Each structure stands twice: as C-alpha cells, then as structure tokens.
C-alpha cells in the first residue's frame, strides 16, 4: 500500500454495479476484497463501506456472502413499483449525507453507479471539498456531465480484476456525451426559451410534482439545485430580475477546440463562434427594422413573418438570420413564446422583450450577447476593436455604442 493518510468511503449501488458487467452471478469472478485492495493501493484505507441493493434477490446471494466477509455494511432496499429505479440512488444520496455528517474527516469517496440520477450526490460532495472516484464496469458509459465532476474513474473487468490505465480512462472521459436528468428536463420545460424567475420555477415545479423535495437531491435550497446542473441550467441577470434560463450545454456548437480558437484572429474567432450578419450596413438595417416592427406594445409575429417583412429579398442567409434572432433572444431583446418552443424555428412567436424601452437599449443588449463569449476569452477586445470589426466603414461613430457594451460586460464580471 502506498504511504498515505487518506481515508476512503466506499458507497455502492450494488445492483447497478453488478448489472454493468452484463453477467450472471455464476460468472462473477471478482471479490470485493480485490476492489478494496486496488483502491487502497492508489488512495488509502477504505474505512467506511456500504453497499445498497435489494438483498432478497437470489442472484446476490454469493455477493452478499463476499461483502459480509469483508465488513461491507449492506443496506437493503425493496425494489418494486414504477419508482423502483430511483430507490437506490435516493438511498445513496442519503448515505453520502450521513457519512459527511458523522465522519467529516473522510476526504475521498468512491461511488459506484447504476441507472439513477447521481449528480446531486456528487455536487454535494464536491461542495464540501471531497475527492470523488467513480467505480464502474469496463464498457459502461456514464453521463458526460457526471464524469466531468469526478476526480477519477476506475473501469474494472469482472474476470481479470484489472483496472484500466489512466490514458485509456481519460480518452473515455473525453468521449462521453451529456444526458439530461429527469429533473432537468422538467425544469427546462417549465422555463421555456426565455427563462422564468426562480420563485415561479419552484412554484410550477411543485404544481407539476407535489411530492418534489429538495432532500431527495441532497441540497438545502432550490438555488443550489439549479447550480448543481451548470451544463443545462443557469441564472441570467436582466432588468426584470434574475431568471433561470437554459444553459447552452456542454457541447460547443463551434467545430473548433478552445486551443484552436486561441490561435484565431478576432475576425476568424467571431465567425467561428457566432452566427451574425457580417455586413454592418445590412445588419444595422435588419436590427432597426426588427425593432420598428415589434415596437408597438403587445405586437408579436412568427419568425417567418418577421423575416419576410425585414428581408423580403432574402439577402440574409439562414444561419446569420437565425444567429441574429438567437442573440436577440439571449440578450433579452426579443421574447420567444414558450408555447411555440416545440415548433420549427420559423413558427416561433416573437415579440419585443418587455423591459426594452428604446432602440439604443435594444442594440446595446444585442451586442452584449454577441460579444459575451469574446469578452471573457479575447483580452484584446476594446470599443475601437469592436467598432472596426462590426462597422469598418464607420468606426468612429460606433465607438460610443461599444463603450456601453463593454462597460456593461465589465460590470457584470465585477458583480457576478
């Protein structure tokens, strides 16, 4: 064993762990002691051991004897009914909280996973400064959002007991794709495209599911629950308050890696990461006409109707048009009705965001949305640089606009 004072807690959804190998109990060749020895070689003493399962199942008889032999406490859960798939993960969440409460000195948690939603347990452990190791069968694919919150993952073969080498583990982690937990899907359906105040989200969630409980997810507040899923949900500050809005997700729509983007000049960077109308004169006309058509309070129209009125000759191509609309919606310039969010983009109902009171405000918000990413990643960004990029034929007159844009972005950074 390596010389270390680290102490580990091993918490297992054993049904899910065994299912990951796709074998019957008769084919199970690996002892729990082999797993513990591998962990102790790498981290330290496994001093807290629990395994959760429906131990009444005949298929677990041999495994139960093995666990008892090596002092693993077995927590029994009865699996029956439509909610049986969530019982083990709820129990695992409770077990992690009990362990943190009674044994705060334990600094590393080894968790094995089944099919449930374990993000809340992982986020709670991370918030308390714990190191987390995932233990799964070789070949099992964990959700990408979960893997990215783990400090390490061990893939183990049930017949050989060999843990995969680090290089192979890392390559697996990079290829994982995110999956949305059920609670995230419910919340995203509630907030729609434009988001809602957190109080309204919580109230509607309780209406949809009267049995909803924060304790189930191991968090103390609804805000903590939203923050537990940064790949899918986030907070957005607007003039009308803080809204819960959909996050862009972990997959970048840009086909280039962050390392490749760093090598681009600003022009290439903006064109790679943002869809917008490149011609400043046309862009000015389009933005002005969108504002003018929707300026009347309460007026709304479909994306297709707006496009036909603003650009009847079809000068603007699809990507720049929809990219412009997206930036306007993301920047709280346009309101997209949640009732049409499941329809094709052409049929989305658009109206002016209720807190927009002038065309100047409309433009500032649009460019804040457009430069939001670049502001945090491109240190060379200045009002003049923005004006030269967006309006090369009329730089000086547009510098004041971008002074407002970058000034607002700077304030947001200093007051997150």
N, C-alpha and C positions, 0 to 999 in steps of 0.2 A: 504494500500500500504506500502511496506517496505520502511524504511528510506534510501533513496539513491539519489544521484545527477545524476545518469546515465541518459542519454537521448538516445532514440532509433529512428532509421529509419526503417519503415516497408515498404518493397517493395515486391509486389506480382505479379506473373504471375497468374492472377486470373482464366483464362480459365483452365490452368493446375491444379491449386489448386482445383477447383471445380470438374474437371474430376477425380481427385484422390479418391473422395468419391464414385464414381460409382452410383450416384443417380440423379434423375431428380430434376428440380428446385422446384417442388411441395413438394419433400421430404426434402428439405433443411430446417433444424430447427435451425441452429446456426447463430447468428448475429455477424457481425464484431466487435460489441462492446464487446461481450463475449471474443473474441480473444484478443482484446486490453487490457481488464481488466486482463486476465490471464498473459499477458506479463508484465504489469505494476506491478503486484504483485511480479514478480520474478526479474525484472531488473530495471525499472524506467519509466519515462514518454515517451510515444510514441508521439514524437513531429513532425515527418515527416512521411507522409502517402501517398503512391501511389499504385494504382492497375492498371495493364496493361491487356487489353483484347480487343476483337472485340465487342464493346458495342452495335453494331447494332443487335446482336443476341437476339431473343426474350427470350431465356432461361435465360438471365442475367437480365431481367427487374426488378425482385424483388430484386436481389442482388445489382443492381445499385442504387435503392432507399435507401437500407440499407447503402451503402457506402457513399452516399451523406449526409445522416442523421448524420453520424459520421465523417464528414470532411475528407474523404479519396479522394484525387485527382485521377480522373480516366483518364488514358492515353489511347486513342483509337488507335488501330492498325487494319488495314483491313487485314483479313486472306483469301488469295486466291492464287491459283497457286501452283506450285510444291515446292516453298520455304516457304510456309506458316508456317510450323512447327518451323522455325528458327526466325520468326519475333519477337515473344515475348521475347525470350532470348536475342536477339540483343538489343531490347529496354530496357530490364532490365540491361544489361551491361552499356548502355548509362546513365540510371538513376542513377546507383551507382556512376559513374564518376562525374555526375553533382552534386550529393549530397555531395561527398567528397570535390569537388571544392568550393562550396558555403557555406557548413556547416561543416567545418573541426572539430568542437568541438564534433560532434556526434561520440560516441565511440562504439556503438553497432548497428549492422544491423541485422534485422530479414528478411529473404528471404524465400518466398515460391517458389516452383519449379514445372515446367511442364516436358515436354519430351525433352527439348533442352539441349545444352551444356553450363553449367554454371561455369565450372572450371575457366575460365579466369576471370570472375567477382569475384569469391571467392578468387582467388590468388591475384588479385589486391587489394582487401580489406585487406587481411592478410599482404601484403607487406607494407600497410600503418598503420599497428598496430591496426586494428579494430577487435572487437569481432563479431563473426558471429553465428547466431542461425537459424537453418533450421526449417521451419514450413510446415508440410505435413500431409495428411490424414492418419489416422490409417490404416495400412496394405500396404501402398505404400513402395516400395523398391527403395531407392536411390542408385546410383552407389557407390561402396565402396570407390573409390578414392575421391569422393566428400565428403562423410561423414567424412572421416578421416581429412579433412581440416576444418570441422565445430567445433565450441566450444560446441555446444549443438544442440539437435534435439527435437522438440516437435511434438508428434503424437497426433492428435486430432480427436475425434469421432464427426461426424456432428449431431448426435441425442442427445448425452448426454453432449457434450462440455467438456468432461473430458480429461485432458492431461495425458498421460501415466507417470507412476512413473519412476524415474531415473534408477532404476535397470533394468526395462524392456527395456528402451531406450538403455541402454548400451549393453544389450545382443543382441539387434537388430543390433547395430553398428558392433559388432564383427562378425556377420554372413553375412554382406554384401559382395558381390563379385564385383570386379572392372569391369567396362565397358570402352572400348576404344572409346573416342570421334572420330568423323569422321576425324577431322584434324590430329589426332594422327595416324589413320590408313593410311592416305595419306602419312604422313612423313615417317612412318615405311616402307611403300612400296618403297619409294624413296631410303632410306639409306640401305635397304637390311640387310644382316647379319653383315657385317664388318664396316658399317658406311661410312659417307662422310664428308668432310669439311663443315662447316656451310654455307659458301658462295655458295657452289654447291647445298646444300639442298634448300636454299632460291630461287636460280635461277630456279631449276627444279620445285619447288612448283609453282612459278609464271607462268612457261610454262604450267603446268597442269591446273592451275586455274588463268587466267589473272585478275579475279575480287578479288583475295585474298587481304585482307587488314588487317594490324595489328590492326587498330582501332576497327575492329569487335570483337577482343578478349581482348580489353582493355589493351594492352601492348604497350610500346614505342619502343621496339626492338625485332627482331626475336629471339635473345638470351633469352629475358625474356619469350617469348612464349614457347621455349624448356624447360626452367626451371619451367614452370607452370605445367608440366606433369612429375614429377620425377618418377612416378610409371611405365612410359612407355618409356621415353627418357632420355638420359643423355649425358654428354660430356666425352670423353676419350682422354687423352694426349698420343700421340705416337711420334715416331721420325719424322714422316712426318707432324706433326701438330696436332691440336685439332680437333677431329672428333665428329659428332653427331652419337651416336650408340643406339641400342635398350637397354632399361633397362630390368633387369630381371623380373620386375613386382612385385606386392605386395605379391604374393603368393610364399612362400618359398617351393622349391621342397623337402626340408628336412621334414620328417614327425614329427619332434620334435619341441617343442616350444623353444624360446630363453632361458626361465628359465630352461628347462630340459637340454639344451645344456651346460649351465654354470656348471652343475654338472658332465659332462663327463670329463674323462681324455683326453689328447690331441689326443691320438690314436683313441679313440672312436669318438671324436668330428670330426676329419678329415674324418673318414669313413662315418659319418652320413651326413656331409655337402658337401663332394666332392667325385666324382667317379674318381678313378685313379688306375693305376696298382700298387698293393701293393708290389710286389716282385721287389726290387731295381735292381737286375741284369737284369731281363726281361724288366723293364722299361727303363734302360739305352740302351739296345739293340733296343727296339722299337723306342725310340726317335732318336737314331743315324741313324737308317735305314730310318725313315721318312725324316730326314734332307738330307741324302745322295741321296735318290731317287728324291727329289724335288730341289736339289741344283742347277741344271742346269737352267740358266735363261730362264723364259718363259715356263718351263715344268709344265704340270698340268695333273691330272688324277682324276677319281672319287674316292670317299671314299672307295667304294668296291674294286676297282683295287689296291689302296694303301694298304688296309688291306690284300688282298691276297698275295701281294708281301712281306709285312713286317712280316706277321704272317700266313704263309701257313698252319701250323699245327693246327691253331685255339686254341692256348694256352690261348690267351687273350679273355675273355668273352665280350659280347656285352656292358654291362654298363661301365666297365673300358675302353674299346676301345673308345666308343663314348664320355665318360667323358674326356679322354685324348685329343681327337680331339677338343672338345669344349674348353678346357683350352688353347690349342694351338691357336685356332682361337681368343678367347677372349684376349689372351696375345699378339696379333699381331704377332704371329709366322707363322700362316697359313692364307691364303686368301681363303674364300669361295665365289665363284662367285654368285652374286645376281640373275643371270639368272636361277640358279638351286635351289633357296631357297624354291620354292614351291614343289620341288620333294622330294621323300623319302631320308632320310639321306644317304643311300647307293649310291645315284646318285649325291650327291653334288660334284661339281668340286672343287678340292683343288689345291693350288699352294703355293709356298713359299712367305711370305709377302715381299714386295719389299725392305724394309729397313733392313731386316735381312742379315748380311754380313758374319757371322761366326757361327759355331756350338755352341761356348761358349755363344754368344748373344742369340741364339735360346733356349738354356737350361735355361739361366737366365730369359728370358721372360716367359717361361713355368712355372717355379717355382714361379715367381711373381704372375702369375694368380692363381696358385694353393693355395698359402698362403695369397692371398689378404684379404680374409674374416677373417682368423685366426689372421692376424697381428693386426686387429682392435679390436678383441674380446678376444684374449688369451694373457695376459700380460707375461706369462712365455716363450713366443717364443724367442729363441736365435738361432744363427747359429748352435751351437752344438746340441741343442734340435731338430732342423730341420734335421740335418745330422743323428742323432740317430734314428729318425722316418723313414726317407726315405732310409737310407743306413746303417742299424745296423751292417752289417758285414765289413764296410769300412768307419767308421765315420771320422777319421782324414783327409783323403784325400778329403773329400767332404765339410769340413767346409769352405774353401775359396769360394766355389760356393754359399753357403747360406749366407755368409757375403755380397756378392754382392747383393743377392736377398733382404735381409732385409735392406741393406743400401739404395737401390733404393726405397723400400716401405717407409722408414723413410723420405727420401727426398720428396716424393710425399705428405706425411702427412704435412710436414712443409711448403710446397709450393703448396697448393691446387689449 
